[in-house]
Structure formats: C-alpha cells, structure tokens
Amino acid sequence: MVDIKSEFFGENYPQPSLRMKQDQVSIAIIDDEVDLCIVLSGILKNQGYVVNYFNTIQEGFLGIKKMQPDWLILDNNLPDGLGWNKVDEILELVPNVNIIKISANPDSPRERHRDFIHYLIKPINVSSIIRLVSQTN
C-alpha cells in the first residue's frame, strides 16, 4: 500500500503538490483524523480539486505556506493546539484563503464577523463542502 503522506513529505518538510492548471481550485485540510483526511481528499480530488492534507498545525502551516490554497478545511482540536485560534496566523501566510472550520463539538465558538469563514459540525457532509467551494469560486 502506498503511504499517501509520503507523496507530500520529504525528510523534514511538507512538499505538497502544486496546482496542475491555473484554474484548478486547491483545498488544504488540517485535521488529525487521518481516515477523514484520506476519504475527504479522495472525494474532492475525484471532483477535480487539488487537495493536500496535514495532521497537525505545524505540518499545516508549512504545507499551506507552500501550497497557497484557495480553501482550508480546519479542525479545531489538533494534537499541537486549537486550530481555530490560528486563523490570524493562517491569514498572514495565505491572505485570500476561504476557511471552513469543522468540529465535533457543536458548542465551539464561532466568529460571525468574517464572511470568508464557514462552519460545519462533524460528521461532515462532503456535499456541503463541495457546495460551498463551488458557489464561492
């Protein structure tokens, strides 16, 4: 079996694939649930999106800095911190990214003042993500 993450990681740093075409929409996923990342990225790739995933905030920051995705699917509870608390730092790395915040906790605080931030509660419906991405791009 091919280790999917090995495609994106060299010895120490993420090496995400870059867009194949200028008009392709790219999506990064930062979530520690590996199975979710594999399934979600597979479905989104089959829909024509360029997708890379990362399982920690640290990996994600390195990956999105290089990838410059159009969209970021961001989990809150990650092994190395709360992903939702890192939105301002993410926007410094990728100023125009649209963010979909996901969480298994329906009581997670939400920032309603940001138009580019969307919220989904796990378990997520992939068609909701596809609808958001296709309506905005």
N, CA and C atoms as an extended XYZ file, in Angstrom:
411
Properties=species:S:1:pos:R:3:atomname:S:1:resname:S:1:resid:I:1 pbc="F F F"
N         0.841       -1.189        0.000 N   MET     1
C         0.000        0.000        0.000 CA  MET     1
C         0.880        1.245        0.000 C   MET     1
N         0.503        2.223       -0.782 N   VAL     2
C         1.264        3.461       -0.889 CA  VAL     2
C         0.942        4.358        0.303 C   VAL     2
N         1.964        4.905        0.915 N   ASP     3
C         1.771        5.854        2.007 CA  ASP     3
C         1.470        7.206        1.387 C   ASP     3
N         0.208        7.634        1.491 N   ILE     4
C        -0.241        8.871        0.837 CA  ILE     4
C         0.555       10.068        1.322 C   ILE     4
N         0.833       10.136        2.622 N   LYS     5
C         1.547       11.296        3.143 CA  LYS     5
C         2.975       11.368        2.608 C   LYS     5
N         3.580       10.225        2.250 N   SER     6
C         4.946       10.271        1.748 CA  SER     6
C         5.041       11.026        0.434 C   SER     6
N         3.917       11.131       -0.286 N   GLU     7
C         3.915       11.920       -1.515 CA  GLU     7
C         4.145       13.394       -1.222 C   GLU     7
N         3.758       13.854       -0.027 N   PHE     8
C         3.798       15.261        0.304 CA  PHE     8
C         4.945       15.630        1.225 C   PHE     8
N         5.582       14.661        1.856 N   PHE     9
C         6.608       14.973        2.844 CA  PHE     9
C         7.955       14.425        2.417 C   PHE     9
N         8.954       15.299        2.427 N   GLY    10
C        10.327       14.867        2.255 CA  GLY    10
C        10.807       14.390        3.605 C   GLY    10
N        12.074       14.521        3.868 N   GLU    11
C        12.592       14.070        5.151 CA  GLU    11
C        12.063       14.900        6.306 C   GLU    11
N        11.956       16.212        6.147 N   ASN    12
C        11.537       17.048        7.268 CA  ASN    12
C        10.401       18.007        6.969 C   ASN    12
N        10.169       18.346        5.715 N   TYR    13
C         9.223       19.403        5.411 CA  TYR    13
C         8.168       18.939        4.426 C   TYR    13
N         6.931       19.465        4.577 N   PRO    14
C         5.892       19.128        3.606 CA  PRO    14
C         6.267       19.605        2.215 C   PRO    14
N         5.990       18.788        1.245 N   GLN    15
C         6.215       19.136       -0.148 CA  GLN    15
C         4.920       18.910       -0.914 C   GLN    15
N         3.869       19.694       -0.639 N   PRO    16
C         2.594       19.464       -1.303 CA  PRO    16
C         2.691       19.713       -2.798 C   PRO    16
N         1.870       18.973       -3.527 N   SER    17
C         1.838       19.177       -4.967 CA  SER    17
C         1.233       20.545       -5.249 C   SER    17
N         1.709       21.177       -6.287 N   LEU    18
C         1.177       22.473       -6.676 CA  LEU    18
C         0.094       22.265       -7.716 C   LEU    18
N        -0.649       23.284       -7.994 N   ARG    19
C        -1.731       23.169       -8.959 CA  ARG    19
C        -1.198       22.758      -10.319 C   ARG    19
N        -1.967       21.905      -10.979 N   MET    20
C        -1.592       21.469      -12.315 CA  MET    20
C        -2.003       22.515      -13.354 C   MET    20
N        -3.125       23.178      -13.105 N   LYS    21
C        -3.613       24.203      -14.013 CA  LYS    21
C        -3.948       25.440      -13.195 C   LYS    21
N        -3.840       26.597      -13.793 N   GLN    22
C        -4.128       27.847      -13.096 CA  GLN    22
C        -5.551       27.896      -12.575 C   GLN    22
N        -6.506       27.330      -13.305 N   ASP    23
C        -7.908       27.460      -12.918 CA  ASP    23
C        -8.376       26.400      -11.935 C   ASP    23
N        -7.528       25.464      -11.545 N   GLN    24
C        -7.932       24.453      -10.580 CA  GLN    24
C        -8.016       25.052       -9.187 C   GLN    24
N        -9.063       24.710       -8.475 N   VAL    25
C        -9.247       25.161       -7.106 CA  VAL    25
C        -8.472       24.214       -6.191 C   VAL    25
N        -7.707       24.800       -5.271 N   SER    26
C        -6.923       23.976       -4.352 CA  SER    26
C        -7.500       24.048       -2.941 C   SER    26
N        -7.462       22.909       -2.269 N   ILE    27
C        -8.019       22.783       -0.927 CA  ILE    27
C        -6.988       22.107       -0.033 C   ILE    27
N        -6.728       22.710        1.114 N   ALA    28
C        -5.885       22.089        2.139 CA  ALA    28
C        -6.785       21.681        3.296 C   ALA    28
N        -6.452       20.563        3.908 N   ILE    29
C        -7.186       20.068        5.070 CA  ILE    29
C        -6.190       19.966        6.219 C   ILE    29
N        -6.524       20.560        7.364 N   ILE    30
C        -5.726       20.369        8.574 CA  ILE    30
C        -6.644       19.695        9.584 C   ILE    30
N        -6.426       18.398        9.778 N   ASP    31
C        -7.244       17.591       10.678 CA  ASP    31
C        -6.416       16.391       11.114 C   ASP    31
N        -6.521       16.012       12.375 N   ASP    32
C        -5.729       14.892       12.879 CA  ASP    32
C        -6.387       13.536       12.656 C   ASP    32
N        -7.603       13.519       12.146 N   GLU    33
C        -8.273       12.255       11.831 CA  GLU    33
C        -7.839       11.816       10.431 C   GLU    33
N        -6.856       10.919       10.395 N   VAL    34
C        -6.251       10.511        9.128 CA  VAL    34
C        -7.279        9.889        8.196 C   VAL    34
N        -8.149        9.035        8.712 N   ASP    35
C        -9.157        8.401        7.859 CA  ASP    35
C       -10.063        9.439        7.195 C   ASP    35
N       -10.478       10.424        7.959 N   LEU    36
C       -11.302       11.501        7.401 CA  LEU    36
C       -10.552       12.221        6.292 C   LEU    36
N        -9.282       12.520        6.533 N   CYS    37
C        -8.472       13.225        5.529 CA  CYS    37
C        -8.345       12.410        4.241 C   CYS    37
N        -8.110       11.124        4.374 N   ILE    38
C        -7.943       10.262        3.191 CA  ILE    38
C        -9.235       10.206        2.382 C   ILE    38
N       -10.347        9.968        3.068 N   VAL    39
C       -11.635        9.861        2.371 CA  VAL    39
C       -12.033       11.200        1.756 C   VAL    39
N       -11.966       12.259        2.547 N   LEU    40
C       -12.363       13.580        2.063 CA  LEU    40
C       -11.488       14.032        0.896 C   LEU    40
N       -10.178       13.870        1.020 N   SER    41
C        -9.295       14.294       -0.074 CA  SER    41
C        -9.540       13.463       -1.329 C   SER    41
N        -9.813       12.178       -1.175 N   GLY    42
C       -10.105       11.337       -2.337 CA  GLY    42
C       -11.361       11.781       -3.069 C   GLY    42
N       -12.414       12.063       -2.312 N   ILE    43
C       -13.669       12.516       -2.918 CA  ILE    43
C       -13.482       13.857       -3.616 C   ILE    43
N       -12.800       14.775       -2.951 N   LEU    44
C       -12.589       16.099       -3.539 CA  LEU    44
C       -11.687       16.034       -4.775 C   LEU    44
N       -10.674       15.183       -4.745 N   LYS    45
C        -9.818       15.010       -5.931 CA  LYS    45
C       -10.630       14.469       -7.101 C   LYS    45
N       -11.545       13.531       -6.813 N   ASN    46
C       -12.399       12.994       -7.876 CA  ASN    46
C       -13.329       14.052       -8.456 C   ASN    46
N       -13.584       15.108       -7.707 N   GLN    47
C       -14.408       16.228       -8.188 CA  GLN    47
C       -13.574       17.251       -8.960 C   GLN    47
N       -12.257       17.025       -9.053 N   GLY    48
C       -11.396       17.906       -9.838 CA  GLY    48
C       -10.596       18.919       -9.042 C   GLY    48
N       -10.653       18.837       -7.709 N   TYR    49
C        -9.901       19.769       -6.876 CA  TYR    49
C        -8.496       19.227       -6.594 C   TYR    49
N        -7.563       20.146       -6.388 N   VAL    50
C        -6.222       19.787       -5.934 CA  VAL    50
C        -6.279       19.804       -4.410 C   VAL    50
N        -5.961       18.682       -3.770 N   VAL    51
C        -6.141       18.563       -2.324 CA  VAL    51
C        -4.890       17.997       -1.670 C   VAL    51
N        -4.500       18.614       -0.558 N   ASN    52
C        -3.440       18.090        0.307 CA  ASN    52
C        -3.938       18.163        1.736 C   ASN    52
N        -3.498       17.235        2.557 N   TYR    53
C        -3.904       17.275        3.954 CA  TYR    53
C        -2.711       17.181        4.882 C   TYR    53
N        -2.933       17.698        6.089 N   PHE    54
C        -1.902       17.768        7.118 CA  PHE    54
C        -2.563       17.445        8.453 C   PHE    54
N        -1.841       16.787        9.344 N   ASN    55
C        -2.454       16.288       10.573 CA  ASN    55
C        -2.120       17.070       11.835 C   ASN    55
N        -1.308       18.103       11.727 N   THR    56
C        -1.017       18.971       12.869 CA  THR    56
C        -0.968       20.418       12.373 C   THR    56
N        -1.030       21.335       13.317 N   ILE    57
C        -0.918       22.746       12.958 CA  ILE    57
C         0.453       23.018       12.334 C   ILE    57
N         1.492       22.472       12.930 N   GLN    58
C         2.848       22.709       12.423 CA  GLN    58
C         2.993       22.218       10.987 C   GLN    58
N         2.557       20.991       10.705 N   GLU    59
C         2.612       20.469        9.336 CA  GLU    59
C         1.770       21.339        8.406 C   GLU    59
N         0.594       21.715        8.896 N   GLY    60
C        -0.320       22.518        8.086 CA  GLY    60
C         0.256       23.865        7.704 C   GLY    60
N         0.890       24.537        8.660 N   PHE    61
C         1.487       25.840        8.363 CA  PHE    61
C         2.567       25.715        7.295 C   PHE    61
N         3.411       24.716        7.409 N   LEU    62
C         4.457       24.520        6.398 CA  LEU    62
C         3.844       24.212        5.032 C   LEU    62
N         2.800       23.380        5.033 N   GLY    63
C         2.168       22.986        3.783 CA  GLY    63
C         1.403       24.107        3.108 C   GLY    63
N         0.603       24.850        3.877 N   ILE    64
C        -0.198       25.897        3.239 CA  ILE    64
C         0.654       27.076        2.804 C   ILE    64
N         1.777       27.286        3.477 N   LYS    65
C         2.682       28.359        3.049 CA  LYS    65
C         3.168       28.083        1.628 C   LYS    65
N         3.493       26.830        1.346 N   LYS    66
C         3.970       26.460        0.014 CA  LYS    66
C         2.813       26.313       -0.978 C   LYS    66
N         1.740       25.713       -0.520 N   MET    67
C         0.615       25.397       -1.399 CA  MET    67
C        -0.217       26.619       -1.787 C   MET    67
N        -0.410       27.574       -0.857 N   GLN    68
C        -1.263       28.742       -1.071 CA  GLN    68
C        -2.652       28.318       -1.572 C   GLN    68
N        -3.387       27.553       -0.748 N   PRO    69
C        -4.685       27.031       -1.193 CA  PRO    69
C        -5.760       28.115       -1.297 C   PRO    69
N        -6.762       27.819       -2.117 N   ASP    70
C        -7.935       28.682       -2.214 CA  ASP    70
C        -8.841       28.477       -0.995 C   ASP    70
N        -8.864       27.256       -0.503 N   TRP    71
C        -9.715       26.856        0.609 CA  TRP    71
C        -8.906       26.108        1.649 C   TRP    71
N        -9.306       26.251        2.908 N   LEU    72
C        -8.709       25.497        4.008 CA  LEU    72
C        -9.826       24.924        4.856 C   LEU    72
N        -9.814       23.623        5.032 N   ILE    73
C       -10.734       22.950        5.947 CA  ILE    73
C        -9.945       22.743        7.234 C   ILE    73
N       -10.368       23.399        8.309 N   LEU    74
C        -9.580       23.496        9.538 CA  LEU    74
C       -10.330       22.915       10.728 C   LEU    74
N        -9.773       21.858       11.293 N   ASP    75
C       -10.328       21.275       12.515 CA  ASP    75
C        -9.898       22.129       13.699 C   ASP    75
N       -10.631       22.053       14.792 N   ASN    76
C       -10.282       22.843       15.964 CA  ASN    76
C        -9.315       22.097       16.889 C   ASN    76
N        -9.699       20.914       17.329 N   ASN    77
C        -8.887       20.171       18.295 CA  ASN    77
C        -7.829       19.344       17.580 C   ASN    77
N        -6.601       19.843       17.605 N   LEU    78
C        -5.476       19.181       16.952 CA  LEU    78
C        -4.428       18.821       18.004 C   LEU    78
N        -3.543       17.873       17.710 N   PRO    79
C        -2.570       17.428       18.715 CA  PRO    79
C        -1.671       18.535       19.255 C   PRO    79
N        -1.392       19.547       18.445 N   ASP    80
C        -0.471       20.597       18.881 CA  ASP    80
C        -1.163       21.942       19.110 C   ASP    80
N        -2.479       21.926       19.346 N   GLY    81
C        -3.173       23.156       19.690 CA  GLY    81
C        -4.565       23.235       19.089 C   GLY    81
N        -5.180       24.386       19.282 N   LEU    82
C        -6.512       24.638       18.744 CA  LEU    82
C        -6.393       25.344       17.397 C   LEU    82
N        -6.806       24.662       16.352 N   GLY    83
C        -6.687       25.202       15.005 CA  GLY    83
C        -7.420       26.501       14.810 C   GLY    83
N        -8.590       26.628       15.422 N   TRP    84
C        -9.395       27.831       15.228 CA  TRP    84
C        -8.723       29.064       15.807 C   TRP    84
N        -7.845       28.876       16.776 N   ASN    85
C        -7.120       30.007       17.365 CA  ASN    85
C        -5.999       30.506       16.451 C   ASN    85
N        -5.735       29.802       15.376 N   LYS    86
C        -4.620       30.132       14.483 CA  LYS    86
C        -5.055       30.841       13.207 C   LYS    86
N        -6.319       31.244       13.126 N   VAL    87
C        -6.835       31.847       11.891 CA  VAL    87
C        -6.044       33.089       11.487 C   VAL    87
N        -5.741       33.975       12.426 N   ASP    88
C        -4.998       35.192       12.067 CA  ASP    88
C        -3.618       34.856       11.515 C   ASP    88
N        -2.938       33.870       12.097 N   GLU    89
C        -1.628       33.457       11.592 CA  GLU    89
C        -1.754       32.816       10.213 C   GLU    89
N        -2.812       32.049       10.014 N   ILE    90
C        -3.059       31.430        8.707 CA  ILE    90
C        -3.258       32.511        7.648 C   ILE    90
N        -4.015       33.546        8.001 N   LEU    91
C        -4.284       34.620        7.043 CA  LEU    91
C        -3.028       35.428        6.717 C   LEU    91
N        -2.048       35.442        7.607 N   GLU    92
C        -0.767       36.073        7.279 CA  GLU    92
C        -0.024       35.252        6.234 C   GLU    92
N        -0.156       33.918        6.297 N   LEU    93
C         0.507       33.030        5.338 CA  LEU    93
C        -0.229       32.958        4.008 C   LEU    93
N        -1.567       32.951        4.075 N   VAL    94
C        -2.415       32.813        2.890 CA  VAL    94
C        -3.556       33.839        3.005 C   VAL    94
N        -3.301       35.082        2.612 N   PRO    95
C        -4.269       36.171        2.854 CA  PRO    95
C        -5.653       35.977        2.242 C   PRO    95
N        -5.766       35.320        1.113 N   ASN    96
C        -7.056       35.223        0.420 CA  ASN    96
C        -7.752       33.876        0.587 C   ASN    96
N        -7.318       33.078        1.527 N   VAL    97
C        -7.902       31.752        1.696 CA  VAL    97
C        -9.299       31.848        2.303 C   VAL    97
N       -10.192       31.006        1.808 N   ASN    98
C       -11.508       30.814        2.413 CA  ASN    98
C       -11.374       29.672        3.405 C   ASN    98
N       -11.996       29.796        4.556 N   ILE    99
C       -11.811       28.801        5.610 CA  ILE    99
C       -13.137       28.154        5.964 C   ILE    99
N       -13.109       26.832        6.049 N   ILE   100
C       -14.229       26.058        6.563 CA  ILE   100
C       -13.758       25.462        7.884 C   ILE   100
N       -14.318       25.955        8.968 N   LYS   101
C       -13.978       25.420       10.283 CA  LYS   101
C       -14.870       24.216       10.552 C   LYS   101
N       -14.242       23.116       10.997 N   ILE   102
C       -15.007       21.921       11.333 CA  ILE   102
C       -14.705       21.525       12.769 C   ILE   102
N       -15.698       20.943       13.421 N   SER   103
C       -15.516       20.493       14.797 CA  SER   103
C       -16.578       19.461       15.134 C   SER   103
N       -16.217       18.529       16.002 N   ALA   104
C       -17.189       17.563       16.510 CA  ALA   104
C       -18.013       18.175       17.633 C   ALA   104
N       -17.579       19.326       18.137 N   ASN   105
C       -18.243       19.982       19.250 CA  ASN   105
C       -19.166       21.086       18.726 C   ASN   105
N       -20.479       20.875       18.803 N   PRO   106
C       -21.399       21.898       18.275 CA  PRO   106
C       -21.376       23.196       19.079 C   PRO   106
N       -20.765       23.188       20.255 N   ASP   107
C       -20.710       24.381       21.090 CA  ASP   107
C       -19.446       25.210       20.880 C   ASP   107
N       -18.618       24.844       19.901 N   SER   108
C       -17.391       25.601       19.640 CA  SER   108
C       -17.741       27.038       19.273 C   SER   108
N       -16.971       28.016       19.777 N   PRO   109
C       -17.271       29.423       19.476 CA  PRO   109
C       -17.091       29.727       17.988 C   PRO   109
N       -17.944       30.605       17.480 N   ARG   110
C       -17.908       30.933       16.053 CA  ARG   110
C       -17.735       32.429       15.870 C   ARG   110
N       -16.940       32.812       14.884 N   GLU   111
C       -16.721       34.219       14.548 CA  GLU   111
C       -17.654       34.576       13.393 C   GLU   111
N       -18.722       35.210       13.677 N   ARG   112
C       -19.702       35.543       12.641 CA  ARG   112
C       -19.309       36.765       11.821 C   ARG   112
N       -18.311       37.517       12.267 N   HIS   113
C       -17.980       38.759       11.579 CA  HIS   113
C       -17.068       38.555       10.373 C   HIS   113
N       -16.718       37.356       10.087 N   ARG   114
C       -15.818       37.105        8.951 CA  ARG   114
C       -16.581       36.375        7.841 C   ARG   114
N       -16.743       37.024        6.718 N   ASP   115
C       -17.517       36.451        5.618 CA  ASP   115
C       -16.847       35.243        4.979 C   ASP   115
N       -15.541       35.141        5.096 N   PHE   116
C       -14.816       34.069        4.432 CA  PHE   116
C       -14.699       32.816        5.289 C   PHE   116
N       -15.329       32.814        6.451 N   ILE   117
C       -15.275       31.662        7.344 CA  ILE   117
C       -16.640       30.987        7.385 C   ILE   117
N       -16.627       29.683        7.188 N   HIS   118
C       -17.837       28.870        7.219 CA  HIS   118
C       -17.666       27.818        8.308 C   HIS   118
N       -18.770       27.241        8.783 N   TYR   119
C       -18.717       26.277        9.870 CA  TYR   119
C       -19.487       25.017        9.515 C   TYR   119
N       -18.882       23.870        9.835 N   LEU   120
C       -19.565       22.593        9.691 CA  LEU   120
C       -19.288       21.769       10.947 C   LEU   120
N       -20.297       21.057       11.401 N   ILE   121
C       -20.164       20.193       12.563 CA  ILE   121
C       -19.968       18.759       12.080 C   ILE   121
N       -18.985       18.055       12.664 N   LYS   122
C       -18.757       16.651       12.332 CA  LYS   122
C       -19.893       15.803       12.896 C   LYS   122
N       -20.276       14.741       12.229 N   PRO   123
C       -19.708       14.273       10.968 CA  PRO   123
C       -20.128       15.197        9.820 C   PRO   123
N       -19.164       15.509        8.983 N   ILE   124
C       -19.422       16.472        7.916 CA  ILE   124
C       -20.004       15.785        6.690 C   ILE   124
N       -20.771       16.533        5.952 N   ASN   125
C       -21.360       16.073        4.716 CA  ASN   125
C       -20.498       16.644        3.582 C   ASN   125
N       -19.880       15.774        2.814 N   VAL   126
C       -18.970       16.219        1.755 CA  VAL   126
C       -19.684       17.104        0.736 C   VAL   126
N       -20.942       16.822        0.486 N   SER   127
C       -21.671       17.653       -0.484 CA  SER   127
C       -21.800       19.093        0.017 C   SER   127
N       -21.819       19.299        1.331 N   SER   128
C       -21.838       20.668        1.875 CA  SER   128
C       -20.547       21.401        1.541 C   SER   128
N       -19.429       20.702        1.635 N   ILE   129
C       -18.135       21.302        1.297 CA  ILE   129
C       -18.085       21.621       -0.192 C   ILE   129
N       -18.495       20.683       -1.019 N   ILE   130
C       -18.475       20.901       -2.466 CA  ILE   130
C       -19.383       22.067       -2.836 C   ILE   130
N       -20.541       22.172       -2.209 N   ARG   131
C       -21.463       23.273       -2.481 CA  ARG   131
C       -20.836       24.619       -2.101 C   ARG   131
N       -20.198       24.683       -0.926 N   LEU   132
C       -19.535       25.932       -0.504 CA  LEU   132
C       -18.444       26.331       -1.483 C   LEU   132
N       -17.592       25.387       -1.831 N   VAL   133
C       -16.449       25.675       -2.704 CA  VAL   133
C       -16.923       26.082       -4.099 C   VAL   133
N       -17.906       25.396       -4.621 N   SER   134
C       -18.353       25.693       -5.978 CA  SER   134
C       -19.135       27.002       -6.063 C   SER   134
N       -19.830       27.398       -4.995 N   GLN   135
C       -20.583       28.646       -5.008 CA  GLN   135
C       -19.682       29.856       -4.896 C   GLN   135
N       -18.548       29.707       -4.228 N   THR   136
C       -17.671       30.849       -3.970 CA  THR   136
C       -16.665       31.049       -5.087 C   THR   136
N       -16.249       29.988       -5.756 N   ASN   137
C       -15.221       30.108       -6.807 CA  ASN   137
C       -15.813       30.125       -8.185 C   ASN   137
